Each structure stands twice: as C-alpha cells, then as structure tokens.
Amino acid sequence: MKKKNVMQRIILIMIALIAISAGVSYFILEPEKPWLAFYAACCGGVLIINLVIMLIFIRKNFK
C-alpha cells in the first residue's frame, strides 16, 4: 500500500512539473517562433497523457 501511494505521488508531481514547464515554454517561445511553441506544448501534453495512463494502470493493478 505504501509503494502505491509513493508511486502515485511521484507521478502526480511529474505531471504538475511537466504541465508548468510546457505552459511556460509555450508563452516564452510564442512571440518568436509560434510553431516551436506549439510543438513544445504538444510534447508536454503527450507526456502528461502517458503519465495519466500509467497512473490508471498503477491504481488498477495495486488493488
């Protein structure tokens, strides 16, 4: 039970950090290179989706 909580907390922290960094990089890069800003935001979104799927499987398999 303790491993499950630690793993979930780590994944949630990673999701938050990726979301913050993707948002910041989007707003910093947007004036100069809008295509690069969109690409960086999409890459962050894909990473977040993968981590959410991981979180779902962890919750399902550790019951």
C-alpha positions as CSV (number, residue, x, y, z in Angstrom):
1,M,0.0,0.0,0.0
2,K,2.8,2.4,0.8
3,K,4.5,1.7,-2.5
4,K,1.3,2.6,-4.3
5,N,1.0,5.9,-2.6
6,V,4.6,6.9,-3.2
7,M,4.5,6.0,-6.9
8,Q,1.2,7.9,-7.3
9,R,2.6,11.0,-5.6
10,I,5.7,10.9,-7.7
11,I,3.7,10.6,-11.0
12,L,1.4,13.4,-9.9
13,I,4.4,15.7,-9.1
14,M,5.9,14.8,-12.5
15,I,2.6,15.7,-14.2
16,A,2.4,19.0,-12.5
17,L,6.0,19.9,-13.3
18,I,5.6,18.9,-17.0
19,A,2.4,21.0,-17.2
20,I,4.0,24.0,-15.7
21,S,7.1,23.7,-17.9
22,A,5.0,23.2,-21.1
23,G,2.9,26.2,-20.3
24,V,5.9,28.4,-19.6
25,S,7.8,27.3,-22.6
26,Y,4.7,28.0,-24.8
27,F,4.4,31.6,-23.6
28,I,8.1,32.3,-23.8
29,L,8.5,30.9,-27.3
30,E,5.2,32.1,-28.8
31,P,6.3,35.6,-29.9
32,E,9.4,34.4,-31.7
33,K,8.6,31.0,-33.1
34,P,4.9,30.1,-32.8
35,W,5.4,26.7,-34.4
36,L,8.1,25.7,-31.9
37,A,5.9,26.9,-29.0
38,F,3.0,24.7,-30.2
39,Y,5.3,21.8,-30.7
40,A,6.8,22.1,-27.2
41,A,3.3,22.3,-25.7
42,C,2.1,19.3,-27.6
43,C,5.1,17.3,-26.5
44,G,4.3,18.2,-22.9
45,G,0.7,17.1,-23.5
46,V,1.7,13.8,-24.8
47,L,4.0,13.2,-21.8
48,I,1.1,14.1,-19.5
49,I,-1.3,11.7,-21.3
50,N,1.3,8.9,-20.9
51,L,1.7,9.6,-17.2
52,V,-2.0,9.6,-16.7
53,I,-2.3,6.2,-18.4
54,M,0.5,5.0,-16.1
55,L,-1.4,6.3,-13.1
56,I,-4.6,4.5,-14.1
57,F,-2.7,1.2,-14.5
58,I,-0.9,1.6,-11.2
59,R,-4.2,2.2,-9.4
60,K,-5.8,-0.8,-11.1
61,N,-3.0,-3.3,-10.5
62,F,-2.1,-2.4,-6.9
63,K,-5.6,-3.2,-5.5
